[in-house]
Amino acid sequence: MSTSRIRKEVDAALLAFVDRQRPALLAISPDLAPMLAALDALLTGGKRLRPAFCYWGWHAAGGRDRRDGIVAAAASLELLQASALIHDDVMDSSDTRRGQPSVHRRFQSLAREQDWSGATETFGEGTAILLGDLCLAWSSEMYETSGVDGEHIARGREVYNLMRTEVMCGQYLDLLEGVRGSGTVEAALRVVEFKSAKYTIERPLHLGAALAGGTPEVTAALREYGRPLGIAFQLRDDVLGVFGDPAETGKPAGDDLREGKRTVLIAQTLERASPAQAAVLERLLGDPGLDRAGVDELREIIEGTGGLAACEAMIDRYAENAAKALGDASISGESRIALEELAVAATTRQA
Amino acid sequence: MSTSRIRKEVDAALLAFVDRQRPALLAISPDLAPMLAALDALLTGGKRLRPAFCYWGWHAAGGRDRRDGIVAAAASLELLQASALIHDDVMDSSDTRRGQPSVHRRFQSLAREQDWSGATETFGEGTAILLGDLCLAWSSEMYETSGVDGEHIARGREVYNLMRTEVMCGQYLDLLEGVRGSGTVEAALRVVEFKSAKYTIERPLHLGAALAGGTPEVTAALREYGRPLGIAFQLRDDVLGVFGDPAETGKPAGDDLREGKRTVLIAQTLERASPAQAAVLERLLGDPGLDRAGVDELREIIEGTGGLAACEAMIDRYAENAAKALGDASISGESRIALEELAVAATTRQA
C-alpha cells in the first residue's frame, strides 16, 4: 500500500462522509448549499499529511490486519484541519487559502453578488466561524463513526482529545505572541511545538498507534520520530511563507510577512539584526499593504543577517534527529519506507 | 430529586471537568490562565436549561436506575452552549453576556491593560474564536468521558451529532436572514426551529431518552412535548430581547434591536405595520447607536401594531400544545412534575 494510494482512499472517505451529510443539510434548507460548496472547494486541496501520519503510525504499530475504518478515522483529521484553516483565515483576515478565496471572503462575495442589503463583511466572517464549527463537530463525528472497533476508538479518543486541546492552546499562544511581541526564539518554538509540530505529526502518529493498540515501545518510538519532524515541518513552512513560490504555496508571496507572523525565522533574524535592520523589520512586518519592494527588503534582511541560514540549519538538525529515531524504531519495512517518504514531503523546499 | 438539586449537580460536574483540564493547560503554558478565567466566568451564569431537559428526558424515559455519568453527559451540553454563545457574541459584536463583558471584549481589555502593542481588536476576536472552539471540543470530550456505559453513549451520540449540525445550520440561516432580510414570519420560524427550539429543548430531551435506552413511544412523546415548547421558549426570548429587564436578561435594554435581529416578533410587527411604521422600523432596526428614545419608539411600534400581542398569542398556543403533549405522555409523576416546572422556566416572562 503506497502513500499515494492511501491519499486517494482518504480523499474518497472524506467525500463519502460529506455526501452522507449533504441530504440532511439540504433537507433543513436548500439555502445551505453554499456552505457545502465552500467545504467541497476547501477539501479539494491539501496534502493530507495528518491522515497519512495517522495511517502509517497505525500501520507501523501493527494495526495492518484489522483495516476496518482506519482510513475514515485518519481522514477525520482533515476535517479538524479544515476547521482550523477556516478559523485561522478569519483571525488573520487572510484573503486566500489553497489558491482560492478564503471561506469568509467567499461568503462576502456571495452577499455582494446577490445584492443582499446587510453587512457583507460580518456575514462572511460569521459564516466562516459557523462552517469552521461544523467541520470541528464533523471531525469527531467522522472519527466516531469510522468503523474502527469500540475498544480501539476509545484508546485513540484520548489522544484525539489531547491533540485538539493542544492545538487550540498553541493557537492562542501564537495570537498572544503576535500582540505581546516578545520576539524570542524560545517563545516562537513553544508556539511551533503546540500549534503545529504535535498537531501535524506527533499526535497523528500517536493516534494511529493507539488505534492499532500498539505497544508502549512502538508508540514511544513513533512519537520520538514525530516530535523533531513536526518542528522541522513548521520551520520549513515558515521559510516557505516568506520565500515560497505562490504557485506552490497557494498564498500570495510574502503573505506571512504581511500578517506579521512572529515565526522562529523572524526571531532568528532579530537576534542577528543590526539596530537599523531591526527597525526596518519592525516597521514593515505586519503591514497589510506591504508591496513587492517591501517583501524584497524584508527577504534581504532575513537572508543577509543569517537568519535564514540559522533556520535552515535548525530544519536540518531536527530532520536528522527524526531520521535517526526512525532508524532506531522496530517497525516493518513497508511502514518505514512510507514514513521516510512522508518526512521528505513534510520538510521539502517546495510547499 | 428536584430540578434545583439537579442544577447543583450539573454545576459541580462542569466545575469538575474544567478542573481536570486546568493543570494540563497550565502545563502547556501559564499564559493560558486568562482563557481558563474567561471560561470560569462564563460558566458561572446560565439557567442550565439544556442539561435539565436532557436529565429529565433520561429520567422520564426510564433511565433512573442506572445513574452513572448521566449528570456529566447532560452537563456537557452547557459547554456546547458556551461555545455557541462565545462565537455568537463575536458574530454579533455583542459587548455583554450574562451581565459580564463578552469573551472577545474581555480579551480586548486585557490586551489594552497590558499595553500590548499589536491589534487588540483582532486579538480579542481571535481568542474568542479559539475559546469557543475549545468549548466545542470539550463538550464532546465531556460527553464521551461522562461515565455513561458504551452502549447508551453510542445511542446518544447519534442525537448529539444531529443536534450540533442542526444548530450550526440554524445559525447560518439566521445570519442569512439578517443580510437577505426576507422578513417573513415563515422564514423567522424556520430559524427558530433549528437554531433554538430543537437545540434547546427537543434534542436535549431526545438525547436524554437515548441515554436511557427509552422506547420509541416515550421518545416520541418527549419530542412531541419538546418541539412546541422549544418554539415558545425562543419566542419568549425574542420578546425579552426587546422588552426584558436588563437586570434579568444580562444584556442592555433593546440589545436585540441594536443587533437588528430578524425575529418572529419583528416579522409579526412588519406584517401589521403601516408604511410609515415599517419605514421607521427598517431605519432604526440594526442601528448600533440606537439610544433609549429609539428603543422606546421601536417598542411602541411593536406594541401598537399588535405585533407583540400576536407573538404572545403564539407563545400561549405553543406552550398549550406542549402541555397537552406532556399530559398525554406515559411517564412517571416525578419526571412529569419536573418537566412541567421546566416548561414554566423556559417560557416565563422573566429571563
Contacts between the chains, C-beta under 8 A, distances in Angstrom:
chain1	res1	chain2	res2	distance
A	21	B	165	7.0
A	24	B	162	7.8
A	24	B	165	6.8
A	25	B	165	7.3
A	25	B	169	6.1
A	28	B	166	6.8
A	28	B	169	5.0
A	28	B	170	7.7
A	28	B	173	7.8
A	28	B	194	5.9
A	29	B	169	7.2
A	29	B	173	5.8
A	29	B	190	6.7
A	31	B	172	8.0
A	31	B	173	6.2
A	31	B	176	5.8
A	32	B	169	5.6
A	32	B	172	6.7
A	32	B	173	7.6
A	35	B	169	7.5
A	35	B	172	6.1
A	83	B	133	7.3
A	87	B	129	5.2
A	87	B	130	7.6
A	87	B	133	6.6
A	90	B	125	8.0
A	90	B	129	6.5
A	91	B	122	7.0
A	91	B	125	7.2
A	91	B	126	3.9
A	91	B	129	6.1
A	91	B	130	8.0
A	93	B	122	7.6
A	111	B	179	5.4
A	114	B	180	7.4
A	116	B	179	4.1
A	116	B	180	5.0
A	116	B	181	7.4
A	117	B	179	6.8
A	117	B	180	7.8
A	117	B	181	5.6
A	118	B	178	5.3
A	118	B	179	3.3
A	118	B	180	7.5
A	118	B	181	6.5
A	118	B	260	7.7
A	118	B	286	7.7
A	119	B	179	7.0
A	120	B	179	6.8
A	122	B	91	7.1
A	122	B	93	7.6
A	123	B	175	5.8
A	123	B	176	7.8
A	123	B	178	7.2
A	123	B	179	4.6
A	125	B	90	8.0
A	125	B	91	7.2
A	126	B	91	3.9
A	126	B	175	4.8
A	127	B	172	6.2
A	127	B	175	6.1
A	129	B	87	5.3
A	129	B	90	6.5
A	129	B	91	6.1
A	129	B	129	6.3
A	129	B	132	7.8
A	130	B	87	7.6
A	130	B	91	8.0
A	130	B	168	5.3
A	130	B	171	5.4
A	130	B	172	5.1
A	130	B	175	7.3
A	131	B	172	7.9
A	132	B	129	7.8
A	132	B	133	7.5
A	133	B	83	7.3
A	133	B	87	6.6
A	133	B	132	7.5
A	133	B	133	7.6
A	133	B	136	6.2
A	133	B	168	5.3
A	134	B	164	7.9
A	134	B	165	6.8
A	134	B	168	4.6
A	134	B	169	7.7
A	136	B	133	6.2
A	136	B	136	5.5
A	136	B	137	6.7
A	137	B	136	6.7
A	137	B	140	7.8
A	137	B	161	7.3
A	137	B	164	4.2
A	137	B	165	6.7
A	137	B	168	6.8
A	138	B	165	7.6
A	140	B	137	7.8
A	140	B	140	5.0
A	141	B	161	4.6
A	141	B	164	7.8
A	144	B	157	6.1
A	144	B	161	7.9
A	150	B	150	6.1
A	150	B	154	7.9
A	154	B	150	7.9
A	157	B	144	6.1
A	161	B	137	7.3
A	161	B	141	4.6
A	161	B	144	7.9
A	162	B	24	7.9
A	164	B	134	7.9
A	164	B	137	4.2
A	164	B	141	7.9
A	165	B	21	7.0
A	165	B	24	6.8
A	165	B	25	7.3
A	165	B	134	6.8
A	165	B	137	6.7
A	165	B	138	7.6
A	166	B	28	6.8
A	168	B	130	5.3
A	168	B	133	5.3
A	168	B	134	4.6
A	168	B	137	6.8
A	169	B	25	6.1
A	169	B	28	5.0
A	169	B	29	7.2
A	169	B	32	5.6
A	169	B	35	7.6
A	169	B	134	7.7
A	170	B	28	7.6
A	171	B	130	5.4
A	172	B	31	7.9
A	172	B	32	6.7
A	172	B	35	6.1
A	172	B	127	6.2
A	172	B	130	5.1
A	172	B	131	7.9
A	173	B	28	7.7
A	173	B	29	5.8
A	173	B	31	6.1
A	173	B	32	7.6
A	175	B	123	5.8
A	175	B	126	4.8
A	175	B	127	6.1
A	175	B	130	7.3
A	176	B	31	5.9
A	176	B	123	7.8
A	178	B	118	5.3
A	178	B	123	7.2
A	179	B	111	5.4
A	179	B	116	4.2
A	179	B	117	6.8
A	179	B	118	3.3
A	179	B	119	7.0
A	179	B	120	6.9
A	179	B	123	4.7
A	180	B	114	7.4
A	180	B	116	5.0
A	180	B	117	7.8
A	180	B	118	7.4
A	181	B	116	7.3
A	181	B	117	5.5
A	181	B	118	6.5
A	190	B	29	6.7
A	194	B	28	5.9
A	260	B	118	7.7
A	286	B	118	7.7
